[in-house]
Amino acid sequence: MTDHKGFEVDAGADGVDWNAQAASFDQEPDHGLRDPRVRAAWAERLRSWLPGRACDVLDLGCGTGSLSLLAAEQGHRVTGVDSAPAMVDLARAKLAGRDAAFLVGDAATPPVGEQRFDVVLVRHVLWALPDPGRALRHWRQLLRPGGRLVLVEGVWGTVSPVGIPAARLTALVEPLAGQVRVEPLSDDPALWGRAVEDERYVVVATAA
């Protein structure tokens, strides 16, 4: 399966060495965003999820920095965190010269010290964490008043599905936010480079 990434899970836990996968990771349409149509689809969605003004975005499990680059191109200041040093190296190269910084660390407890953000952006990471609720509570503490959690997740596969259903994630987020909305993403093949039938969505939660 190639439509998810569990960067915060060690290779012994999910069987994937993400440092070794870094060089080929961007070959997936929704990872590298090399197809102009896929890239434009993600840029449009991201613009609708992020504030209209320039803000500070924390991209957790940032991988090679594809979403970070879109956010930076839209005028935001980006801090990316990933546990795989090879992914972080590629992200730094991809955003060279941009208002962006990348750190090696655990997405569940990112090494950002006392810094606070307007948006915590997480794509295809939360489902793989051992305690999603705990991670969400910590991420909520990293937000400034009125900040947003933008959580792109899903359930992948049909024989042995893995992931986190939207209903479960919404239940975890609602106690932490003043407003929560769920936006289905499965019905937009432009995001994935093909039609998909499994559950894919984003939860956008605004802190009270």
N, C-alpha and C positions, 0 to 999 in steps of 0.2 A: 504494500500500500504506500502511496507516495503523496497523498493529499493532506498530510498533517505533519507536524514536527514537534517532537517532545524534547526540546533542547535541555530542559532541566532534569531529565531522567538520565542517569549514567548509562553507559553502554551495557553494563551488566544487568540493568533493569529492563531495558526495552530492546536489547540486542543490537542497537545501532551505535556505531562510532561516528558522532556528528562531526568531529574534526576530519575524519576520512571522507565524509559525505560532502564537505564544504565545496570542493572543486566542481562537483557536478550538480549541486543543489539547485542552482538557478535554471537548470534545464526544464524543470516543471513550469508550465505556463504561469501559474499563480505564484510561483516563487521568484523567478527572475523577472517577470513582467516584460519580457523581451518582445512579445507580440504587441504592436501598437494598440490593437483593439482591447486586449486584456489590460494593458497598462492604463488606457483611457478609462476603462470601466472601474478599475480600482481607484483611480484618481478622483473620479466623480463621486464614488461612494465615500471616500475619505473626506472629501470636501464637505459633504453633508453631515458627517459625524463629528468633525472638529469645529471649534469656534471659528467665526469669520475673521476675527482679529488674530494677529500674530500671538502665539502663546508657547508655553513650554510643554513639550510632549515627551513622555517617558515610554519608549518602545521596548517592551519586555519580551525576551525570546526573539530578538530582532533578526536573527539569522544573518544573511548577507546584506541586510539594510534596504531591501526594496521598498517597504512601506515607509521607512525612515526617509528615504530619498523623496518620495512623493510628498511627505509632510514638509520637508525642507523646501521643496520647490513651491509649495503653497505659502511659504513665508514663515513657517514655524521653526522654533529652536528645538532641536532634538537631542535627547540622550538615549542611547541604545544600550541594552544589556543582554548578553548571551553567555552561556556557560562554555561554549566551544571557542577557544582562541582563534582557530582557523576561520570561523565564521566572522568573528570580530575584525580580523585583519582584512577580510574582503569588504566588510561594511565600511571600514575606515577608508579603504581605497575608493570605494564607490562614491562616498560623500566627501572626498578630499576637496577642501576649499569652501565647504558649506558650514553653516552654523550648527555643527553637530559634534557630539563626543560619544565614544563607544567604550564600554567597560566590560571586562570579563567578570562574570558573577552569576549567582543563582537568581532567576527571575522571581522566585517566591520571596526572597529577601534581598532585593537589589542593593548593591553597595553605593548608595547615593547620599549617605549621611543625613544631614538635616535639610537637604534640598527638597523643595516641594514643587509640584507640577500642576498645570491646568488640566492635563489629560494623561491618563495611563492607558496606553494602547497595547493590547495583547492579542496575538493571532495564533490559534492552534497550539496553545501551550497549557492553558488551565486544565484541560481534560487529563493531561498526563501527570499532574502534580499529585502527590499522595494525600494532601489535605487542601482541596480547593477553597473551602470556606475560610481556612486560616489565611491562605494567600490573599483572598479578597479583602479580608479585614485589614491586613497589613497594607495592601495597595490603597485602600480607602484613606489610611492615615498619611499617605504620600501626596494626597490631593489638597490643593488650596480650597478655600470655601467656594462652593459653586462649581468645583471641578468635575470632570467626567471620567468614568470608566468606559472604555470602548473595547468590547470583548467579542472577538470573532471566533466562533467555535462550531462544532458540529458532531455528528455521529457518522462514522465512515464504515463501509462494508455491509454485507448482508448475511454472510455465513457466520462470522464471528465479529459483530460490530463493536467498535471501540469509539469512545468519545463521551460527550456529556450532553444530554438532551436539553433543549431550550427551557423546558418547564423546570428542570432541576436547577439550572443555572439561574434562572429568574428568581426562584425561591431563595437561593443563596444571596442574591444581590439585593432584593427588595428591602431587607432590614437595614441596609447600609446607605440607601439613597432616597432622595425625595421623589425623583421621577425615574421610571424605568420603561424603556420601550424595546420591543423585539422586532427586528427586520429580517424576514426570510431572504436567503441568498441563493437557495437551490435553483430558483426559477430563472436565474440570469446566467446563461452559459458563457457569456463574455467574460465573467469573472474567473472562470476555470479553464477556458480554452476548449470547452466541450460541454455537452449536456450532462447533467448529473441527476441522480435520483435519490441520493441520500439526504439527510438533514444537515443543512448548512445555514448559518444565521449569524447575526450580530446582536448583542445586547448593548445598548447605550444607556448608561445610568448616570444621572446628574446628582451630585452630592447636595444634601439639604443645606 
